[in-house]
Amino acid sequence: MPAEIIRADDPQMLVRAREVLLNGGLIVFPTDTVYGVAAAVERPDAVARLYVAKGRPLDRPIPVLIASLDQLERLAATIDERVRKLAAQFWPGALTIVVPAQPWLPPEVVRDTGAVGVRMPDHPVALAIIRALGGALAVTSANRSGEREARTAEEAFEALGNQVELIVDGGTCPGGVPSTVIALTPTGITVMRHGAIDPAEIERALLS
């Protein structure tokens, strides 16, 4: 059955989004970078559906989007002070930081990496939906793996309209480029995906 589409400014939007997610469904919503497809992080069955919906390789973990910094403590087993420094400078924003994962996170999120990518998006609709589910959601880009990311609800529907329950139409995403993904090393950073933020800017922030 094709996904239900609801406008971001519909008074029932948060109610519907929360209902779908709590019941193990998948929803699509806008972020500051591209449209994302989300599952409740506490629902391994729903997170597993993200891989099927996207055709995503099983060795690629699913990032977690958060709505407040206190969620970082909930998700990360340890937090390097450099992580706090980068979060203070770049969140909310287009930087995903890979950190050691808390043991409660399901294998469907971390796979066999022992780590989780965390980001706080700079978009009011995304943040409102994440808050409605307790502050954290498993989210990846709303497209088939290997295909172009969706900047509009229409593009997301074309890619995943038969794989998700709900699409929140919040207009065109302002960024259009996925987040930069990094992991910290003893001497600096490893760039795991080049994206919206120049790695040189991240390195300068660490040195400041």
Backbone as a printed PyTorch tensor [residue, N CA C, xyz], in Angstrom:
tensor([[[ 0.8500, -1.1930,  0.0000],
         [ 0.0000,  0.0000,  0.0000],
         [ 0.8920,  1.2520,  0.0000]],

        [[ 0.5930,  2.2270, -0.8620],
         [ 1.4100,  3.4460, -0.8950],
         [ 1.3540,  4.2040,  0.4290]],

        [[ 2.4410,  4.9090,  0.7210],
         [ 2.5460,  5.6570,  1.9680],
         [ 1.5080,  6.7740,  2.0380]],

        [[ 1.0570,  7.0300,  3.2620],
         [ 0.2550,  8.2250,  3.5360],
         [ 1.1900,  9.4280,  3.5120]],

        [[ 0.7410, 10.5240,  2.9160],
         [ 1.5220, 11.7630,  2.9150],
         [ 0.7940, 12.7940,  3.7670]],

        [[ 1.5300, 13.4030,  4.6960],
         [ 0.9390, 14.4160,  5.5670],
         [ 1.8360, 15.6440,  5.5550]],

        [[ 1.2390, 16.8060,  5.5410],
         [ 2.0250, 18.0330,  5.5560],
         [ 2.6420, 18.2500,  6.9410]],

        [[ 3.8240, 18.8530,  6.9400],
         [ 4.5240, 19.0840,  8.2060],
         [ 3.7470, 20.0140,  9.1260]],

        [[ 2.9450, 20.9080,  8.5520],
         [ 2.1850, 21.8630,  9.3760],
         [ 0.7890, 21.3560,  9.7410]],

        [[ 0.4820, 20.1070,  9.3980],
         [-0.8000, 19.5200,  9.7930],
         [-0.8070, 19.3310, 11.3170]],

        [[-1.8440, 19.7880, 12.0140],
         [-1.8870, 19.6440, 13.4750],
         [-1.7620, 18.1970, 13.9550]],

        [[-2.1070, 17.2400, 13.1110],
         [-2.0380, 15.8300, 13.4910],
         [-0.7150, 15.1630, 13.1260]],

        [[ 0.2110, 15.9330, 12.5520],
         [ 1.4420, 15.3210, 12.0320],
         [ 2.2200, 14.5720, 13.1090]],

        [[ 2.4820, 15.2070, 14.2330],
         [ 3.2730, 14.5540, 15.2720],
         [ 2.5660, 13.3430, 15.8650]],

        [[ 1.2610, 13.4340, 15.9960],
         [ 0.4770, 12.3140, 16.5110],
         [ 0.6130, 11.1140, 15.5770]],

        [[ 0.4590, 11.3660, 14.2720],
         [ 0.5540, 10.2730, 13.2990],
         [ 1.9670,  9.7020, 13.2450]],

        [[ 2.9680, 10.5780, 13.2460],
         [ 4.3520, 10.1130, 13.1680],
         [ 4.6890,  9.2310, 14.3650]],

        [[ 4.2940,  9.6810, 15.5460],
         [ 4.5800,  8.9200, 16.7630],
         [ 3.8650,  7.5670, 16.7360]],

        [[ 2.6150,  7.5820, 16.2990],
         [ 1.8300,  6.3550, 16.2450],
         [ 2.4780,  5.3270, 15.3120]],

        [[ 2.8760,  5.7760, 14.1250],
         [ 3.4920,  4.8710, 13.1530],
         [ 4.7960,  4.2960, 13.6990]],

        [[ 5.6350,  5.1560, 14.2620],
         [ 6.9280,  4.7020, 14.7570],
         [ 6.7950,  3.7460, 15.9340]],

        [[ 5.9110,  4.0570, 16.8560],
         [ 5.7260,  3.1840, 18.0190],
         [ 5.1920,  1.8160, 17.6280]],

        [[ 4.4700,  1.7590, 16.5070],
         [ 3.9210,  0.4990, 16.0230],
         [ 4.8900, -0.2560, 15.1010]],

        [[ 6.1380,  0.2230, 15.0400],
         [ 7.1300, -0.4790, 14.2370],
         [ 7.1490, -0.0870, 12.7800]],

        [[ 6.4850,  1.0140, 12.4430],
         [ 6.4570,  1.4740, 11.0580],
         [ 7.6350,  2.3720, 10.7220]],

        [[ 7.7280,  2.7210,  9.4420],
         [ 8.7680,  3.6050,  8.9460],
         [ 8.1490,  4.9090,  8.4800]],

        [[ 8.8210,  6.0250,  8.7820],
         [ 8.3500,  7.3130,  8.2910],
         [ 9.4900,  8.0500,  7.6020]],

        [[ 9.1180,  8.9370,  6.7040],
         [10.0690,  9.7910,  5.9930],
         [ 9.8050, 11.2300,  6.4030]],

        [[10.8640, 11.9920,  6.6720],
         [10.6880, 13.4010,  7.0120],
         [11.8950, 14.2120,  6.5510]],

        [[11.7320, 15.5330,  6.4430],
         [12.8370, 16.3780,  5.9810],
         [13.8540, 16.6330,  7.0820]],

        [[15.1040, 16.7990,  6.6820],
         [16.1460, 17.2590,  7.5920],
         [16.8400, 18.4540,  6.9420]],

        [[17.8790, 18.9540,  7.5910],
         [18.6250, 20.0770,  7.0360],
         [19.4810, 19.6760,  5.8450]],

        [[19.6860, 18.3660,  5.6480],
         [20.5170, 17.8980,  4.5340],
         [19.6360, 17.3260,  3.4210]],

        [[19.0770, 16.1360,  3.6400],
         [18.1770, 15.4870,  2.6780],
         [17.0300, 14.8480,  3.4620]],

        [[16.0350, 14.3260,  2.7520],
         [14.9550, 13.5990,  3.4390],
         [15.5180, 12.3110,  4.0190]],

        [[15.0480, 11.9780,  5.2380],
         [15.4820, 10.7610,  5.9020],
         [14.3310,  9.7970,  6.0870]],

        [[14.6610,  8.5120,  6.2000],
         [13.6630,  7.4900,  6.5240],
         [14.0340,  6.9400,  7.8950]],

        [[13.0350,  6.8660,  8.7780],
         [13.3030,  6.6320, 10.1980],
         [12.5380,  5.4410, 10.7470]],

        [[13.1620,  4.8370, 11.7800],
         [12.5280,  3.7910, 12.5840],
         [12.8310,  4.0840, 14.0400]],

        [[11.9720,  3.5910, 14.9280],
         [12.2330,  3.7240, 16.3610],
         [13.4850,  2.9270, 16.7040]],

        [[14.4400,  3.5800, 17.3670],
         [15.7230,  2.9270, 17.6420],
         [15.5540,  1.7420, 18.5880]],

        [[14.4830,  1.7450, 19.3850],
         [14.2270,  0.6360, 20.3140],
         [13.4800, -0.5220, 19.6610]],

        [[13.1760, -0.3990, 18.3570],
         [12.4450, -1.4450, 17.6430],
         [13.3640, -2.1030, 16.6130]],

        [[14.1250, -3.1430, 17.0050],
         [15.0230, -3.7990, 16.0590],
         [14.3150, -4.2880, 14.8030]],

        [[13.0520, -4.7320, 14.9630],
         [12.3020, -5.2100, 13.7980],
         [12.0990, -4.0900, 12.7910]],

        [[11.8210, -2.8790, 13.2960],
         [11.6110, -1.7380, 12.4070],
         [12.9240, -1.3030, 11.7630]],

        [[14.0100, -1.3050, 12.5570],
         [15.3140, -0.9320, 12.0030],
         [15.7080, -1.9120, 10.8980]],

        [[15.4210, -3.1890, 11.0920],
         [15.7230, -4.1850, 10.0650],
         [14.9840, -3.8720,  8.7660]],

        [[13.7890, -3.3090,  8.8820],
         [13.0190, -2.9500,  7.6810],
         [13.6870, -1.8310,  6.8890]],

        [[14.4760, -0.9830,  7.5640],
         [15.1740,  0.0810,  6.8410],
         [16.1110, -0.5100,  5.7880]],

        [[16.7890, -1.6030,  6.1510],
         [17.7080, -2.2380,  5.2030],
         [16.9490, -2.7720,  3.9900]],

        [[15.7980, -3.3690,  4.2460],
         [14.9950, -3.9330,  3.1560],
         [14.4380, -2.8240,  2.2820]],

        [[13.8990, -1.7730,  2.9050],
         [13.2820, -0.6790,  2.1570],
         [14.2780, -0.0140,  1.2130]],

        [[15.5010,  0.1730,  1.6910],
         [16.5160,  0.8700,  0.8970],
         [17.3380, -0.0520,  0.0070]],

        [[17.2830, -1.3790,  0.2850],
         [18.2340, -2.2720, -0.3580],
         [19.6350, -1.9820,  0.1620]],

        [[19.7370, -1.6510,  1.4560],
         [20.9940, -1.2290,  2.0590],
         [21.8280, -2.4510,  2.4330]],

        [[23.1310, -2.4490,  2.1150],
         [23.9920, -3.5660,  2.5210],
         [23.9660, -3.7570,  4.0350]],

        [[23.9320, -4.9970,  4.4750],
         [23.7840, -5.2930,  5.8970],
         [25.0180, -4.9480,  6.7240]],

        [[26.1440, -4.6650,  6.0700],
         [27.3400, -4.3120,  6.8330],
         [27.4480, -2.8080,  7.0850]],

        [[26.4170, -2.0570,  6.6990],
         [26.4500, -0.6000,  6.9040],
         [25.5010, -0.2320,  8.0410]],

        [[26.0340,  0.2170,  9.1860],
         [25.1800,  0.5750, 10.3210],
         [24.2280,  1.7230,  9.9810]],

        [[23.2020,  1.8720, 10.8080],
         [22.2190,  2.9390, 10.6390],
         [22.5490,  4.0580, 11.6290]],

        [[22.6970,  5.3050, 11.1560],
         [22.9540,  6.4150, 12.0850],
         [21.7460,  6.6830, 12.9820]],

        [[21.9970,  7.3960, 14.0730],
         [20.9300,  7.8050, 14.9870],
         [20.8970,  9.3290, 15.0460]],

        [[19.7330,  9.8970, 14.8120],
         [19.5480, 11.3460, 14.9430],
         [18.9820, 11.6490, 16.3230]],

        [[19.5000, 12.6990, 16.9370],
         [19.0750, 13.0720, 18.2840],
         [18.5360, 14.5000, 18.2850]],

        [[17.7930, 14.8170, 19.3510],
         [17.1940, 16.1440, 19.4550],
         [17.8100, 16.9810, 20.5690]],

        [[18.6730, 16.3660, 21.3920],
         [19.3260, 17.1150, 22.4670],
         [20.6360, 16.4300, 22.8330]],

        [[21.5550, 17.1910, 23.4100],
         [22.8720, 16.6460, 23.7220],
         [22.8310, 15.5490, 24.7770]],

        [[21.8290, 15.5660, 25.6460],
         [21.7920, 14.5210, 26.6770],
         [21.6010, 13.1340, 26.0740]],

        [[21.0810, 13.0710, 24.8530],
         [20.9390, 11.7740, 24.1870],
         [22.2910, 11.1660, 23.8270]],

        [[23.2980, 12.0240, 23.6670],
         [24.6320, 11.5170, 23.3750],
         [25.1060, 10.6050, 24.5080]],

        [[24.8210, 10.9960, 25.7500],
         [25.1900, 10.1750, 26.8990],
         [24.4720,  8.8220, 26.8570]],

        [[23.2530,  8.8330, 26.3680],
         [22.4460,  7.6050, 26.3130],
         [22.9460,  6.6430, 25.2410]],

        [[23.5330,  7.1800, 24.1760],
         [23.9190,  6.3640, 23.0310],
         [25.3840,  5.9550, 23.0390]],

        [[26.2510,  6.8040, 23.6050],
         [27.6940,  6.5760, 23.5320],
         [28.2070,  5.9130, 24.8050]],

        [[28.9850,  4.8590, 24.6370],
         [29.5660,  4.1700, 25.7960],
         [30.6230,  5.0350, 26.4650]],

        [[31.3930,  5.7490, 25.6590],
         [32.3560,  6.7250, 26.1620],
         [32.2930,  7.9480, 25.2610]],

        [[32.5910,  9.1070, 25.8310],
         [32.5240, 10.3450, 25.0590],
         [33.8480, 11.0890, 25.2080]],

        [[34.6180, 11.0930, 24.1420],
         [35.8610, 11.8480, 24.0880],
         [35.5350, 13.3500, 24.2150]],

        [[36.3640, 14.0840, 24.9100],
         [36.1250, 15.5190, 25.0520],
         [36.1160, 16.2280, 23.6970]],

        [[36.8160, 15.6470, 22.7320],
         [36.8030, 16.2360, 21.3880],
         [35.4300, 16.0880, 20.7400]],

        [[34.7090, 15.0210, 21.0840],
         [33.3370, 14.8690, 20.5900],
         [32.4760, 16.0040, 21.1170]],

        [[32.6110, 16.3100, 22.3920],
         [31.8350, 17.4090, 22.9690],
         [32.1820, 18.7400, 22.2900]],

        [[33.4490, 18.9180, 21.9960],
         [33.8910, 20.1510, 21.3440],
         [33.2760, 20.2880, 19.9550]],

        [[33.2890, 19.2020, 19.1870],
         [32.7060, 19.2390, 17.8440],
         [31.1900, 19.3930, 17.9000]],

        [[30.5600, 18.7210, 18.8560],
         [29.1080, 18.8480, 18.9950],
         [28.7150, 20.2840, 19.3240]],

        [[29.5000, 20.9240, 20.1970],
         [29.1980, 22.3080, 20.5720],
         [29.3090, 23.2430, 19.3770]],

        [[30.2190, 22.9370, 18.4590],
         [30.4240, 23.8230, 17.3120],
         [29.5160, 23.5020, 16.1270]],

        [[29.2570, 22.2140, 15.8760],
         [28.5970, 21.8340, 14.6230],
         [27.1660, 21.3230, 14.7790]],

        [[26.7060, 21.1080, 16.0020],
         [25.3210, 20.6630, 16.1980],
         [24.4610, 21.7890, 16.7360]],

        [[23.2210, 21.8930, 16.3190],
         [22.6570, 21.1020, 15.2170],
         [23.3110, 21.4610, 13.8850]],

        [[23.4660, 20.4500, 13.0420],
         [24.1100, 20.6610, 11.7610],
         [24.4530, 19.3690, 11.0630]],

        [[25.2380, 19.4980,  9.9850],
         [25.4430, 18.3880,  9.0520],
         [26.7060, 17.5950,  9.3330]],

        [[26.9680, 17.3100, 10.6170],
         [28.1090, 16.4890, 10.9950],
         [27.6250, 15.2720, 11.7710]],

        [[27.9770, 14.0850, 11.2710],
         [27.7200, 12.8330, 11.9770],
         [29.0240, 12.3630, 12.6050]],

        [[28.9910, 12.1050, 13.9160],
         [30.1830, 11.6780, 14.6420],
         [29.9890, 10.2240, 15.0840]],

        [[30.9240,  9.3660, 14.7210],
         [30.8570,  7.9610, 15.1020],
         [31.5040,  7.7900, 16.4780]],

        [[30.7490,  7.2110, 17.4070],
         [31.2110,  7.0350, 18.7910],
         [31.0050,  5.5780, 19.2190]],

        [[31.7330,  5.1210, 20.2590],
         [31.4900,  3.7680, 20.7730],
         [30.0440,  3.6390, 21.2530]],

        [[29.3860,  2.5430, 20.8850],
         [27.9530,  2.3990, 21.1450],
         [27.6780,  1.8060, 22.5210]],

        [[26.6210,  2.3050, 23.1480],
         [26.1260,  1.6910, 24.3790],
         [25.6490,  0.2720, 24.0650]],

        [[25.8320, -0.6620, 24.9970],
         [25.4690, -2.0630, 24.7210],
         [23.9810, -2.2940, 24.4960]],

        [[23.1120, -1.3640, 24.9270],
         [21.6790, -1.5970, 24.7390],
         [21.2470, -1.3800, 23.2960]],

        [[22.0590, -0.6910, 22.5010],
         [21.6610, -0.4410, 21.1090],
         [21.5890, -1.7640, 20.3470]],

        [[20.5290, -1.9780, 19.5770],
         [20.3640, -3.2720, 18.9000],
         [21.3950, -3.4870, 17.8000]],

        [[21.7280, -4.7450, 17.5070],
         [22.6830, -5.0580, 16.4440],
         [22.2570, -4.5080, 15.0950]],

        [[20.9570, -4.3510, 14.9110],
         [20.4660, -3.8110, 13.6430],
         [20.9330, -2.3700, 13.4220]],

        [[21.2560, -1.6740, 14.5160],
         [21.7620, -0.3010, 14.4140],
         [23.2810, -0.2980, 14.2550]],

        [[23.9810, -1.0410, 15.1100],
         [25.4510, -0.9560, 15.1270],
         [26.1220, -1.9800, 14.2130]],

        [[25.3740, -3.0190, 13.7840],
         [25.9510, -4.1610, 13.0600],
         [27.0940, -4.7420, 13.8880]],

        [[28.2480, -5.0110, 13.2990],
         [29.3390, -5.6080, 14.0900],
         [30.4410, -4.5980, 14.3750]],

        [[30.0990, -3.3080, 14.3400],
         [31.1180, -2.2640, 14.4790],
         [31.3710, -1.8700, 15.9320]],

        [[30.3940, -2.1030, 16.8130],
         [30.5210, -1.6240, 18.1800],
         [30.4220, -0.1160, 18.2930]],

        [[29.9790,  0.5270, 17.2230],
         [29.9310,  1.9870, 17.1900],
         [28.6050,  2.4540, 16.5960]],

        [[28.3150,  3.7420, 16.8040],
         [27.0960,  4.3210, 16.2470],
         [27.3850,  5.7510, 15.7870]],

        [[26.8650,  6.0930, 14.6240],
         [26.9810,  7.4580, 14.1200],
         [25.8420,  8.2950, 14.6780]],

        [[26.1820,  9.4490, 15.2530],
         [25.1880, 10.2990, 15.9110],
         [25.2250, 11.6900, 15.2920]],

        [[24.0370, 12.2700, 15.1080],
         [23.9390, 13.6260, 14.5620],
         [22.7110, 14.3150, 15.1290]],

        [[22.7890, 15.6280, 15.2970],
         [21.6290, 16.4290, 15.6460],
         [21.2910, 17.3220, 14.4440]],

        [[20.1740, 17.0650, 13.7590],
         [19.8560, 17.8430, 12.5610],
         [19.3910, 19.2550, 12.8900]],

        [[19.6180, 20.1540, 11.9670],
         [19.2230, 21.5520, 12.1360],
         [17.9500, 21.8110, 11.3340]],

        [[16.8660, 21.1680, 11.7580],
         [15.5940, 21.3080, 11.0420],
         [14.4550, 21.1520, 12.0500]],

        [[13.5440, 22.1110, 12.1320],
         [12.5140, 22.0630, 13.1720],
         [11.5780, 20.8710, 13.0720]],

        [[11.2470, 20.4350, 11.8660],
         [10.3460, 19.2920, 11.7030],
         [11.0370, 18.0120, 12.1860]],

        [[12.2690, 17.8250, 11.7580],
         [13.0240, 16.6400, 12.1910],
         [13.1620, 16.6070, 13.7020]],

        [[13.5340, 17.7330, 14.2980],
         [13.7300, 17.7770, 15.7490],
         [12.4300, 17.5050, 16.4950]],

        [[11.3230, 18.0260, 15.9940],
         [10.0300, 17.8030, 16.6540],
         [ 9.6480, 16.3310, 16.6270]],

        [[ 9.8560, 15.6670, 15.4950],
         [ 9.5240, 14.2410, 15.3830],
         [10.4360, 13.4100, 16.2810]],

        [[11.7160, 13.7380, 16.2980],
         [12.6590, 12.9960, 17.1430],
         [12.2810, 13.1560, 18.6160]],

        [[11.9490, 14.3760, 19.0240],
         [11.5430, 14.6080, 20.4230],
         [10.2960, 13.8030, 20.7730]],

        [[ 9.3740, 13.6980, 19.8200],
         [ 8.1200, 12.9850, 20.0670],
         [ 8.3480, 11.5050, 20.3490]],

        [[ 9.5010, 10.9820, 19.9050],
         [ 9.8400,  9.5750, 20.1510],
         [10.9080,  9.4230, 21.2300]],

        [[11.0230, 10.3980, 22.1150],
         [11.9350, 10.2590, 23.2300],
         [13.3280, 10.8070, 23.0020]],

        [[13.5880, 11.3950, 21.8370],
         [14.8520, 12.0920, 21.6310],
         [15.8470, 11.4530, 20.7070]],

        [[15.5710, 10.2330, 20.1910],
         [16.5140,  9.5680, 19.2840],
         [15.7540,  8.6740, 18.3090]],

        [[16.1880,  8.6800, 17.0520],
         [15.6010,  7.8330, 16.0220],
         [16.6960,  7.2830, 15.1170]],

        [[16.5310,  6.0440, 14.6760],
         [17.4210,  5.4750, 13.6630],
         [16.9970,  6.0340, 12.3090]],

        [[17.9040,  6.7410, 11.6510],
         [17.5350,  7.4580, 10.4130],
         [18.6450,  7.3220,  9.3860]],

        [[18.2570,  7.0430,  8.1470],
         [19.1810,  7.0640,  7.0260],
         [18.4880,  7.7740,  5.8670]],

        [[19.2160,  8.0740,  4.8110],
         [18.6370,  8.8760,  3.7260],
         [17.5080,  8.1250,  3.0280]],

        [[16.4820,  8.8670,  2.6350],
         [15.2560,  8.2840,  2.0740],
         [15.3970,  8.0710,  0.5670]],

        [[16.2420,  7.1120,  0.2170],
         [16.4430,  6.7580, -1.1860],
         [16.8750,  5.2960, -1.2390]],

        [[16.8020,  4.7200, -2.4030],
         [17.3610,  3.3860, -2.5760],
         [18.8760,  3.4980, -2.5430]],

        [[19.5430,  2.5460, -1.9090],
         [20.9990,  2.6030, -1.7840],
         [21.6570,  2.7210, -3.1590]],

        [[22.5940,  3.6690, -3.2330],
         [23.3030,  3.8930, -4.4830],
         [22.6410,  4.8830, -5.4070]],

        [[21.4040,  5.2850, -5.0950],
         [20.7000,  6.2530, -5.9300],
         [20.7530,  7.6340, -5.2900]],

        [[20.2870,  8.6380, -6.0400],
         [20.3740, 10.0230, -5.5870],
         [19.4930, 10.2530, -4.3690]],

        [[19.9940, 11.0710, -3.4250],
         [19.2260, 11.4040, -2.2230],
         [18.0140, 12.2550, -2.5900]],

        [[16.9670, 12.1630, -1.7780],
         [15.7290, 12.9100, -2.0100],
         [15.7810, 14.2610, -1.3000]],

        [[15.5050, 15.3300, -2.0340],
         [15.4190, 16.6650, -1.4330],
         [13.9770, 17.0940, -1.2140]],

        [[13.0220, 16.3690, -1.8080],
         [11.6070, 16.7060, -1.6610],
         [10.8270, 15.4600, -1.2570]],

        [[ 9.6060, 15.6930, -0.7480],
         [ 8.7450, 14.5730, -0.3830],
         [ 8.3790, 13.7640, -1.6220]],

        [[ 8.2280, 14.4420, -2.7580],
         [ 7.8780, 13.7450, -4.0000],
         [ 8.9870, 12.7800, -4.4100]],

        [[10.2310, 13.2230, -4.3050],
         [11.3560, 12.3460, -4.6510],
         [11.4490, 11.1690, -3.6810]],

        [[11.1800, 11.4400, -2.4100],
         [11.1980, 10.3590, -1.4250],
         [10.0890,  9.3510, -1.7020]],

        [[ 8.9120,  9.8480, -2.0880],
         [ 7.7980,  8.9460, -2.4040],
         [ 8.1380,  8.0850, -3.6110]],

        [[ 8.7670,  8.6960, -4.5960],
         [ 9.1450,  7.9390, -5.7970],
         [10.1050,  6.8040, -5.4480]],

        [[10.9960,  7.0610, -4.4810],
         [11.9950,  6.0500, -4.1180],
         [11.4440,  4.9920, -3.1690]],

        [[10.6530,  5.4310, -2.1740],
         [10.2800,  4.5270, -1.0790],
         [ 8.7850,  4.4950, -0.7770]],

        [[ 7.9890,  5.0480, -1.6520],
         [ 6.5600,  5.1980, -1.3700],
         [ 5.8140,  3.9260, -1.0530]],

        [[ 6.3050,  2.7870, -1.5290],
         [ 5.6390,  1.5100, -1.2450],
         [ 6.3140,  0.7410, -0.1100]],

        [[ 7.3270,  1.3540,  0.5160],
         [ 8.0870,  0.6690,  1.5560],
         [ 7.8790,  1.2720,  2.9420]],

        [[ 7.2370,  2.4350,  3.0240],
         [ 7.0710,  3.1330,  4.3070],
         [ 5.5940,  3.4300,  4.5420]],

        [[ 5.2660,  3.7330,  5.7910],
         [ 3.8640,  3.9980,  6.1400],
         [ 3.4770,  5.4680,  6.0180]],

        [[ 4.4320,  6.3780,  6.2590],
         [ 4.0970,  7.7990,  6.3380],
         [ 5.2340,  8.6410,  5.7790]],

        [[ 4.8760,  9.6560,  4.9900],
         [ 5.8430, 10.6480,  4.5010],
         [ 5.3810, 12.0210,  4.9520]],

        [[ 6.2560, 12.7250,  5.6710],
         [ 5.9600, 14.0730,  6.1480],
         [ 6.5310, 15.0580,  5.1290]],

        [[ 5.6530, 15.8230,  4.5000],
         [ 6.0690, 16.7760,  3.4670],
         [ 6.3830, 18.1150,  4.1180]],

        [[ 7.6630, 18.4250,  4.1920],
         [ 8.0990, 19.6980,  4.7640],
         [ 8.7700, 20.5950,  3.7460]],

        [[ 8.4450, 20.4100,  2.4640],
         [ 9.0600, 21.2210,  1.4200],
         [10.4370, 20.7030,  1.0420]],

        [[11.1860, 21.5300,  0.3540],
         [12.5110, 21.1500, -0.1210],
         [13.5440, 21.2890,  0.9870]],

        [[14.3750, 20.2700,  1.1500],
         [15.4370, 20.3420,  2.1540],
         [16.4280, 21.4240,  1.7630]],

        [[16.8390, 22.2560,  2.7100],
         [17.7020, 23.3900,  2.3720],
         [19.1120, 23.0050,  1.9510]],

        [[19.6210, 21.8890,  2.4940],
         [21.0140, 21.5410,  2.2010],
         [21.1910, 20.8090,  0.8920]],

        [[20.5550, 19.6330,  0.7950],
         [20.6450, 18.8410, -0.4220],
         [21.8650, 17.9390, -0.4960]],

        [[22.7850, 18.0730,  0.4580],
         [24.0000, 17.2470,  0.4960],
         [24.0180, 16.4910,  1.8160]],

        [[24.2880, 15.1830,  1.8100],
         [24.3130, 14.4250,  3.0690],
         [25.3580, 14.9700,  4.0360]],

        [[25.2310, 14.5670,  5.2940],
         [26.1710, 15.0130,  6.3260],
         [27.5550, 14.4280,  6.0910]],

        [[28.5520, 15.1290,  6.5890],
         [29.9020, 14.5820,  6.6650],
         [29.9540, 13.6160,  7.8470]],

        [[30.5590, 12.4450,  7.6280],
         [30.6570, 11.4390,  8.6830],
         [32.1220, 11.2710,  9.0680]],

        [[32.4080, 11.4070, 10.3700],
         [33.7870, 11.2680, 10.8400],
         [33.8550, 10.3490, 12.0570]],

        [[35.0290,  9.8020, 12.2710],
         [35.3610,  9.1170, 13.5220],
         [36.6470,  9.7370, 14.0370]],

        [[36.7890,  9.8050, 15.3440],
         [37.9900, 10.3750, 15.9350],
         [39.0760,  9.3020, 16.0610]],

        [[40.3170,  9.7220, 15.8280],
         [41.4780,  8.8600, 16.0270],
         [42.3500,  9.5140, 17.1100]],

        [[43.3630,  8.8200, 17.6000],
         [44.2250,  9.4380, 18.6150],
         [44.8660, 10.7440, 18.1470]],

        [[45.0580, 10.8900, 16.8480],
         [45.7630, 12.0740, 16.3430],
         [44.9010, 13.0370, 15.5380]],

        [[43.6380, 12.7040, 15.3060],
         [42.8030, 13.5950, 14.4990],
         [41.4790, 12.9550, 14.1520]],

        [[41.1090, 12.9900, 12.8620],
         [39.8420, 12.4170, 12.4390],
         [40.0410, 11.5100, 11.2290]],

        [[39.1430, 10.5400, 11.1010],
         [39.0150,  9.7570,  9.8760],
         [37.7020, 10.1480,  9.2190]],

        [[37.7580, 10.5560,  7.9750],
         [36.5460, 10.9390,  7.2500],
         [35.9490,  9.6860,  6.6230]],

        [[34.7460,  9.3230,  7.0780],
         [34.0930,  8.1080,  6.5850],
         [33.1410,  8.4100,  5.4370]],

        [[32.7050,  9.6670,  5.3370],
         [31.9240, 10.1170,  4.1780],
         [32.1190, 11.6200,  4.0350]],

        [[32.5240, 12.0470,  2.8600],
         [32.6060, 13.4770,  2.5870],
         [31.1950, 13.9980,  2.3330]],

        [[30.8580, 15.1040,  2.9660],
         [29.5090, 15.6330,  2.8400],
         [29.4830, 17.1440,  2.9460]],

        [[28.4870, 17.6560,  3.6630],
         [28.1970, 19.0800,  3.6630],
         [29.2610, 19.9300,  4.3550]],

        [[30.0060, 19.3700,  5.2930],
         [31.0150, 20.1380,  6.0310],
         [32.4120, 19.7040,  5.5940]],

        [[33.2330, 20.6840,  5.2510],
         [34.6040, 20.4240,  4.8230],
         [35.4070, 19.8440,  5.9960]],

        [[36.0590, 18.6860,  5.8070],
         [36.8560, 18.1090,  6.8900],
         [37.9100, 19.0730,  7.4510]],

        [[38.4240, 19.9570,  6.6080],
         [39.4260, 20.9260,  7.0790],
         [38.8220, 21.8410,  8.1440]],

        [[37.5480, 22.1630,  7.9930],
         [36.8640, 22.9900,  8.9790],
         [36.7400, 22.2390, 10.3170]],

        [[36.4890, 20.9390, 10.2460],
         [36.3900, 20.1240, 11.4570],
         [37.7400, 20.0450, 12.1530]],

        [[38.7960, 19.8520, 11.3820],
         [40.1350, 19.7710, 11.9570],
         [40.5400, 21.0970, 12.6120]],

        [[40.1640, 22.2090, 11.9690],
         [40.4630, 23.5220, 12.5670],
         [39.7320, 23.6900, 13.8840]],

        [[38.4930, 23.1880, 13.9460],
         [37.7130, 23.3040, 15.1930],
         [38.3830, 22.5390, 16.3210]],

        [[38.9680, 21.3980, 16.0140],
         [39.6400, 20.6010, 17.0450],
         [40.8900, 21.3030, 17.5710]],

        [[41.5230, 22.0970, 16.7230],
         [42.7430, 22.7750, 17.1170],
         [42.5070, 24.1100, 17.7980]],

        [[41.2760, 24.6050, 17.7120],
         [40.9920, 25.9410, 18.2410],
         [40.8770, 25.9420, 19.7630]]])
